[in-house]
Every structure is written in C-alpha cells, then in structure tokens.
Amino acid sequence: MSEHLPSRSRLVHDALRAAGIPGEIIVLPDAASTAALAAAALGVEVGAIANSLVFWSDGEPLLVMTSGAHRVDTAALARRLGRGEIRRASIDQVRAATGQAIGGVAPTGHPAPVTTIVDEDLSRHPRIWAAGGTPHTVFPLTFAELVSLTGGEVASVV
C-alpha cells in the first residue's frame, strides 16, 4: 500500500519490494532530516540510523550509508578505497544522482545505481532505519538487507 506515500517514497517502496525487503515506509509527522531527529522520532539510538550522505569522488557520486553516530573521515575513506579526494556533493549533484533531496536520501530508488559504501558499525544493530526518499519518510531494514539492497561495499568510515 504505497498510494499514500510521496512520489519519491513510492519509488523507494517499489525498489524495496523488488529486492524482497518487507519493511514498510513510515511517514513521520515532522521532518527528520538529520540522524538525531530521526532517532528521536523513532525512539531509537542515533547509531541505528543509516544516514545517507552523498559525496563526489573521481568524477562520480559516492553514497556513504553511515551510522548516525559517526562523522565520515573522508580523507581516511579515500585512502582505504584508493580514490582521489572525497568531498560533499552539492545540492544539485545530490538531486541529479539520487532524484532525492538532502535530508531524505534513501539507499535506493535512484535514477541509476550509485556506488555505495556501508558503514561496518551499522552491523551492531539488529534493526536500522533509513530515509525513505523524503525528510518525512523512513523505513526499517537489517544490515544484511542494506548491503544487499545497495550492492554496497562494507567499510570503516571513521
């Protein structure tokens, strides 16, 4: 039942179903555009929020799904991945790469696949929560489902 969802969240819903992930997208009454706001709205610890951060590296977008308890060390991550500089994507780059707005970027539902890194520390949580395509939508999934859904590479991001 995705009819009640915003159009961007319906794309995420459809991608979840295509991947066999059963989590339902929840519409929050207030925007949860940061990990701290999402954690407070859901009553979970901030580390269980899979924060979607879009960076730009080597001429392409790089989606980093990080624990909400972390700040990404872009220099260390670039060295680990053998990449050039990793820098925050601009608002326009985020929208072009994901079709979604900053604060609501989901790990799926993008116009084309985006290279993704998944923070290994998210594996500490039996259930994690990710944005559902808008700042007002979220959905639950497991670490294994997140890795499978994104085709992401698991790595330390701090």
C-alpha positions as CSV (number, residue, x, y, z in Angstrom):
1,M,0.0,0.0,0.0
2,S,2.2,2.8,-1.3
3,E,-0.6,5.1,-2.6
4,H,-0.4,7.4,0.4
5,L,3.3,7.9,0.0
6,P,5.0,10.9,-1.7
7,S,6.1,10.0,-5.2
8,R,9.8,9.8,-4.3
9,S,8.9,7.4,-1.5
10,R,6.8,5.3,-3.8
11,L,9.9,4.7,-6.0
12,V,11.8,3.6,-2.8
13,H,8.9,1.3,-1.8
14,D,8.9,-0.3,-5.3
15,A,12.7,-0.8,-5.1
16,L,12.4,-2.4,-1.7
17,R,9.7,-4.8,-2.9
18,A,11.7,-5.7,-6.0
19,A,14.7,-6.5,-3.7
20,G,12.4,-8.6,-1.4
21,I,12.7,-6.3,1.6
22,P,9.5,-6.2,3.6
23,G,10.0,-3.1,5.7
24,E,7.1,-0.5,5.4
25,I,7.9,3.1,4.8
26,I,6.6,5.2,7.6
27,V,5.5,8.9,7.2
28,L,6.7,10.9,10.1
29,P,4.6,14.0,11.3
30,D,7.7,16.2,11.3
31,A,10.8,16.2,9.1
32,A,13.6,14.0,10.3
33,S,16.4,15.5,8.1
34,T,19.2,14.6,10.5
35,A,20.1,11.3,12.2
36,A,19.4,12.9,15.6
37,L,15.9,14.0,14.6
38,A,15.2,10.6,13.1
39,A,16.4,8.7,16.2
40,A,14.3,11.0,18.4
41,A,11.2,10.5,16.3
42,L,11.6,6.7,16.2
43,G,12.7,6.3,19.8
44,V,16.0,4.5,18.8
45,E,19.6,5.3,19.4
46,V,21.2,7.6,16.9
47,G,23.7,4.8,15.9
48,A,20.8,2.8,14.5
49,I,20.1,5.4,11.9
50,A,21.6,4.7,8.5
51,N,22.5,8.2,7.5
52,S,22.7,8.6,3.7
53,L,25.5,11.0,2.7
54,V,26.3,11.8,-0.9
55,F,29.8,12.7,-1.8
56,W,31.6,13.4,-5.0
57,S,34.8,11.5,-5.8
58,D,36.7,10.7,-9.0
59,G,34.1,12.4,-11.1
60,E,31.1,10.4,-9.8
61,P,28.7,10.3,-6.9
62,L,29.5,8.2,-3.9
63,L,26.8,7.3,-1.4
64,V,28.0,6.6,2.1
65,M,25.5,4.9,4.4
66,T,26.9,5.7,7.8
67,S,25.8,5.2,11.3
68,G,24.2,8.3,12.6
69,A,26.6,8.3,15.5
70,H,29.6,8.9,13.1
71,R,31.2,11.6,11.0
72,V,32.7,10.3,7.9
73,D,36.5,10.8,7.7
74,T,36.7,11.5,4.0
75,A,40.5,11.5,3.8
76,A,40.8,8.2,5.5
77,L,38.0,6.7,3.5
78,A,39.6,7.9,0.2
79,R,42.8,6.2,1.2
80,R,41.0,3.0,2.1
81,L,39.2,2.9,-1.2
82,G,42.1,4.0,-3.3
83,R,40.2,7.1,-4.5
84,G,41.1,10.7,-5.0
85,E,39.6,13.4,-2.8
86,I,36.1,12.7,-1.4
87,R,34.1,15.9,-0.9
88,R,30.4,16.6,-0.1
89,A,28.2,16.7,-3.2
90,S,26.4,19.9,-4.0
91,I,22.6,20.1,-3.7
92,D,22.3,19.8,-7.4
93,Q,24.7,16.8,-7.6
94,V,22.7,15.0,-4.8
95,R,19.4,15.6,-6.7
96,A,20.9,14.5,-10.0
97,A,22.5,11.4,-8.6
98,T,19.6,10.2,-6.4
99,G,16.5,12.1,-7.5
100,Q,16.0,13.0,-3.8
101,A,16.6,16.0,-1.6
102,I,19.3,16.2,1.0
103,G,17.8,15.1,4.4
104,G,15.7,12.4,2.7
105,V,18.1,10.5,0.5
106,A,17.2,6.8,0.6
107,P,19.7,4.0,-0.1
108,T,17.6,3.0,-3.2
109,G,15.1,4.4,-5.7
110,H,17.7,6.4,-7.6
111,P,17.6,7.1,-11.4
112,A,20.7,4.9,-11.8
113,P,22.9,2.8,-9.4
114,V,25.2,4.8,-7.2
115,T,28.4,3.4,-5.9
116,T,27.8,2.8,-2.2
117,I,29.8,2.3,1.0
118,V,28.1,0.8,4.0
119,D,29.5,1.7,7.5
120,E,30.5,-1.6,9.1
121,D,29.3,-0.2,12.5
122,L,25.7,-0.4,11.4
123,S,26.1,-4.2,11.7
124,R,25.9,-3.7,15.5
125,H,22.2,-3.0,15.3
126,P,19.6,-5.8,14.7
127,R,17.3,-3.2,13.0
128,I,18.4,0.0,11.3
129,W,16.4,2.8,9.9
130,A,17.0,4.7,6.6
131,A,15.4,7.6,4.9
132,G,12.5,6.8,2.5
133,G,13.1,9.3,-0.2
134,T,11.9,12.4,1.7
135,P,12.8,14.1,5.0
136,H,9.4,12.8,6.3
137,T,9.8,9.2,5.5
138,V,11.8,6.3,6.9
139,F,11.9,2.5,6.8
140,P,13.4,-0.3,8.8
141,L,15.8,-3.0,7.5
142,T,18.6,-5.2,8.6
143,F,22.3,-4.6,7.9
144,A,22.4,-7.5,5.6
145,E,19.4,-6.2,3.7
146,L,21.1,-2.7,3.4
147,V,24.2,-4.3,2.0
148,S,22.2,-6.4,-0.5
149,L,19.9,-3.6,-1.5
150,T,22.7,-1.2,-2.3
151,G,25.3,-3.7,-3.5
152,G,27.5,-1.6,-1.2
153,E,31.0,-2.3,0.0
154,V,31.2,-2.6,3.8
155,A,34.0,-0.5,5.2
156,S,35.0,1.6,8.2
157,V,34.1,5.2,7.5
158,V,35.7,6.8,10.6
